[in-house]
Amino acid sequence: METLMEPLVLSINETAKALGIGRSSVYALIKSGSLDAIKIGTRTLLTTASIRRLAQSEPASGPIGGGSDLTASPKHHGRKPN
């Protein structure tokens, strides 16, 4: 009988898919310290323990991860506001 081992790390894309967020939000969560990232060569990998911890955490005031605002700010694309 073969036992499959659960992965210890996931890629940025896999993490984004698992959490239902975009890649830039994953990078923001890494920067805020809400997700633990490791570098192996050129790859950035996220620990499944930190992903699970984030997903199971009580909702803080604001977006996932608490303090950081992960929403995109409106861009004016060179136009002056009315």
TORPA-241704 format. One record per residue (C-alpha): residue number from 1; y, z, x. Coordinates in pm, 1 decimal, m for minus. Example, Ala and Ser with C-alpha at 12.3 -4.5 7.8 and 13.67 -1.06 7.14 Angstrom:
! TORPA-241704
  num        c2        c3        c1
    1    m450.0     780.0    1230.0
    2    m106.0     714.0    1367.0
! end
This chain:
! TORPA-241704
  num        c2        c3        c1
    1       0.0       0.0       0.0
    2     332.0    m111.4     146.5
    3     640.0     109.1      99.3
    4     976.1     m65.7      88.0
    5    1259.8     113.6     257.8
    6    1595.1     127.7      79.8
    7    1874.0     m35.1     284.2
    8    2100.2     206.2     472.3
    9    2394.6     m35.5     480.5
   10    2535.8    m319.6     271.2
   11    2769.2    m605.4     357.3
   12    3125.1    m627.5     224.9
   13    3011.4    m885.9     m34.3
   14    2710.8    m678.8    m142.4
   15    2928.9    m367.8    m174.4
   16    3189.6    m552.1    m380.0
   17    2918.2    m681.8    m612.9
   18    2752.7    m339.3    m643.4
   19    3084.5    m170.6    m732.9
   20    3213.0    m456.9    m947.5
   21    3530.6    m498.5    m740.8
   22    3676.0    m760.5    m507.9
   23    3641.9    m780.9    m131.2
   24    4004.2    m679.6     m72.0
   25    3946.1    m365.0    m278.6
   26    3645.3    m283.0     m59.0
   27    3864.5    m317.1     251.5
   28    4128.1     m92.0      89.5
   29    3861.7     171.6      19.2
   30    3749.5     153.7     383.4
   31    4109.6     196.9     499.7
   32    4162.6     494.9     268.0
   33    3846.1     662.0     399.2
   34    3663.8     644.3      65.3
   35    3389.1     423.9     214.3
   36    3222.2     466.2     553.1
   37    3206.8     143.6     753.0
   38    3025.7      62.8    1073.3
   39    3062.9    m244.4    1292.5
   40    2757.1    m418.5    1429.9
   41    2874.7    m710.4    1636.0
   42    3126.6    m890.4    1418.3
   43    2979.6    m760.8    1090.0
   44    3134.5    m476.8     892.7
   45    2869.2    m283.6     702.2
   46    2910.9       0.0     452.2
   47    2674.9     294.5     430.8
   48    2485.1     313.2     103.7
   49    2540.6     690.7     110.0
   50    2919.9     646.2      95.6
   51    2889.3     376.3    m173.9
   52    2671.2     606.3    m383.9
   53    2909.5     900.1    m323.8
   54    3206.9     691.0    m439.0
   55    3023.8     556.4    m744.8
   56    2910.7     904.5    m851.6
   57    3243.5    1079.6    m789.1
   58    3447.3    1218.1   m1074.0
   59    3729.1     982.4   m1169.2
   60    4045.3    1095.6    m994.8
   61    4388.1    1021.4   m1128.1
   62    4435.5     652.4   m1063.3
   63    4196.0     388.5    m933.0
   64    3856.1     438.1    m766.1
   65    3890.0     639.8    m450.4
   66    4179.1     854.7    m564.8
   67    4497.8     811.9    m369.8
   68    4526.7     443.8    m293.4
   69    4667.4     191.1    m537.4
   70    4434.3    m107.1    m530.8
   71    4617.6    m317.5    m785.4
   72    4795.4    m628.0    m666.9
   73    5171.0    m620.0    m684.0
   74    5343.2    m910.2    m855.4
   75    5450.4   m1187.3    m622.5
   76    5762.1   m1391.0    m681.1
   77    5660.4   m1693.3    m470.0
   78    6011.0   m1750.6    m341.7
   79    6177.3   m1747.5    m681.6
   80    6461.9   m1512.1    m752.1
   81    6399.9   m1262.7   m1033.2
   82    6597.1   m1329.0   m1353.5
! end
